[in-house]
C-alpha cells in the first residue's frame, strides 16, 4: 500500500512540531501539512485542534460511520516532554453513539512516539478497501495490510504489532467490537489503556482501520530545554512529597468505592440506589490485598492502574470506573469476577462504562419483562455472554451495542426512563440523586455524560448538597471544565497530580512558556477552555439544528422521579425546577442564551466571530 516520506526540516514553532499528517484511506494516500502559528496559539493542541478541524472540515449531517467522517489523533505542546503525566493524546470524531462532537484521552506510548516522529496530530478520512493499519516511523508513513490482525482481540493484535515494529513503538487498536461497529466500542492500547468512549472504536472499524503504530526518535523542539528539564525535575520531586501520595500509590482511584458508599453516591442496580450491600467485595481495601503490579502512562510517577488476577487467572488492570460499572451497577460484588469482565472489555475493545451500563440496563429490562432475556442481577456468566454478544452485535447484543438510549427507544415500554445517559452517552460511575452540581456536570459535559470534564462531586459533598442549588455550583462546574476539559485536554497532560494530590496549577503556564516560548497565565488558559467549550457547543447545535433544546442538558430522568430507598440519602431525588434554574445560571455565566447556545457577543469575545457566522446558517443567534 501507499508509502511516503516527508522531510522534517526546521520547525519555526517551538513546543509544537508544526505538522499534521492527513491520511485518506479511500485513496490510500497521505500527506504532511504544516499549520500556522495562529492556529497553534488559538487552539493549542489536543481537544482544541480536534474541534477546530472538525468544525472547519466536516460537513454537517455527515454519517459518523461513513467514509467522509474524520477521526483525529491529537497531541499537545506538552505531550511527551519529561514532565509529570505527559503521555496523553486526544482521539476525536463525530460520534456514532451521540451524533455530536466526541473525544476521549488516552495515556500511551503512542502519544510520545507520535510527537517524536515530528507530527502533532493525525487526521484520517475515507475507508480502506480491506483491513489496514497505519504505520508512522519517524518521517516515513505507510498504510499496511491488516488482514492477519482483523478479528483478533486487542491484546493479541498489539502483541503481533509489537513483534513486527519493536517494543518501543506505540499502538492504538480496536478489538472485535470496533470491527463490528458496536457504538460503545473504544480505542485501546497497552493491554488496559482506553480512550474515546462515544464510539471512536466504531469509527475506526467503519474505516477498516485496525490500528495505528507510531515510532519516533526525535525530541520535539522546545524553547528552553534547560528550564524545562529543571521544571520537570522539581515537579516530579514535589509530587513524591505530597501528603496523599502514599495512599494514592496503594489504591489509586479505587479508594472512591468506599468514599461513594459512605456518601450514598455509589451507583447500584442500574442507578436505582446509591449504596451497595456488597461494596466491600469490590473496594479499594479489598483490591490492595490482590494487587500484583501497577501500570501507568508514560512520564507518570503516580501510576493509577492496579493489576490483579481475575477469576480465570489472567491479569486485569482496574480503576474505579470499570470496577463500579461492572460491579455494583450490575449487582456483582466479587472483585475477581469484575476483573474478568473488565479484561473481556479491554480485549473486545468495549468501553467499560458503556458496557456496564448496557448490562445493568438489560438486567432491569429483563426484570421488567421488556426483553426476553434470562439475566438477573449479579449474573456473572450471563454478563460474560452478553459482553461477547455486544462486541459481535448479535442477538440482544445487537440492540445493546447501539447504546442504552437507542436500545431503549427500540425496546419501548418506558425503557427510556431507566437508560442512564445524557445525549446518548452513558453516565460514568456517580449516582446523583442528591448531587445537583455533579448532575449539572454530566448534563453539560461537551461529549455527553462524562466525569472527566468536571468532577465536582467531592467538592460538592464537602461543602453541602442536600438542598443547595446555589450559583456557586454552576461556578464550580465551569471552573473545573476550564481546567480539566480545556487546559489539560489541550496541553495535553493528565489532571491527576492536581485533582488527586493538590499539585499547583501554576506549574502549567511555566511548562508552556519553557516549551513554546509563549508567556501565558492561568486566566489565558481558562479563556482557551471557554473558547473550546463554545465551539464544541456550536458543533452540537449545527448538527442538531432545530432538534436542539436545553432538555439535551438534562441528566437522567430516574434521578428526578425515583428516590433512592436506602442508605444515608434515603428518599432523596433531584428537583427538576431547581435543576433547570441552576442550568440557566450556568448558561448565563457562560454567556449562552436560554437554549444553551453561545450568543454572538460571547462568540466574538472568544475570537469565534467567523464560526458564529457559520453557525447562523443553521440557527438564529441572540
Beta strands, then each sheet from edge to edge (+ up, - down):
strand 1: 3-5
strand 2: 19-24
strand 3: 29-34
strand 4: 71-74
strand 5: 88-94
strand 6: 101-107
strand 7: 121-125
strand 8: 132-137
strand 9: 140-145
strand 10: 170-173
strand 11: 187-189
strand 12: 193-195
strand 13: 209-215
strand 14: 293-295
strand 15: 305-309
strand 16: 315-318
strand 17: 421-422
strand 18: 425-426
sheet 1: 1+ 9- 8+ 13+ 10-
sheet 2: 3+ 2- 7- 4+ 5- 6+
sheet 3: 11+ 12-
sheet 4: 14+ 15- 16+
sheet 5: 17+ 18-
end
